[in-house]
Amino acid sequence: MTYWVYENIPLRRTRVHLGSCSFCRDGRGIHGGGKRPSGAWYGPFDTVQEAERLAASRKRLDNQKCPECLPISEEEATEQEAT
């Protein structure tokens, strides 16, 4: 299992995905992959923690896991509400 990070430049956000996610497709995404004016894929990463570190390093306003392939747990939701 691999993890990828998509950085959406216009929306100033990142999303961590499983490589098998239909939005990721092992870094090819839905628009064919690579770096484009609208964003870029980073990876693959062996762990979700590695992917999250890269996402945080991009210093975007919104860093989250993909809700389709990596839905957050109730515990994570409670932590997000507290901040």
ChimeraX attribute file (.defattr): number of C-alpha atoms within 10 A of each C-alpha:
attribute: neighborCount
match mode: 1-to-1
recipient: residues
	/A:1	10
	/A:2	15
	/A:3	24
	/A:4	29
	/A:5	30
	/A:6	25
	/A:7	23
	/A:8	18
	/A:9	14
	/A:10	9
	/A:11	12
	/A:12	15
	/A:13	19
	/A:14	27
	/A:15	21
	/A:16	27
	/A:17	30
	/A:18	26
	/A:19	22
	/A:20	15
	/A:21	17
	/A:22	14
	/A:23	18
	/A:24	25
	/A:25	16
	/A:26	20
	/A:27	24
	/A:28	16
	/A:29	17
	/A:30	10
	/A:31	9
	/A:32	11
	/A:33	16
	/A:34	12
	/A:35	13
	/A:36	12
	/A:37	8
	/A:38	11
	/A:39	17
	/A:40	18
	/A:41	22
	/A:42	18
	/A:43	18
	/A:44	18
	/A:45	18
	/A:46	12
	/A:47	13
	/A:48	19
	/A:49	12
	/A:50	15
	/A:51	25
	/A:52	21
	/A:53	11
	/A:54	18
	/A:55	24
	/A:56	15
	/A:57	10
	/A:58	13
	/A:59	12
	/A:60	15
	/A:61	11
	/A:62	14
	/A:63	20
	/A:64	18
	/A:65	19
	/A:66	19
	/A:67	11
	/A:68	12
	/A:69	16
	/A:70	15
	/A:71	12
	/A:72	15
	/A:73	9
	/A:74	9
	/A:75	8
	/A:76	11
	/A:77	11
	/A:78	11
	/A:79	10
	/A:80	10
	/A:81	7
	/A:82	7
	/A:83	5
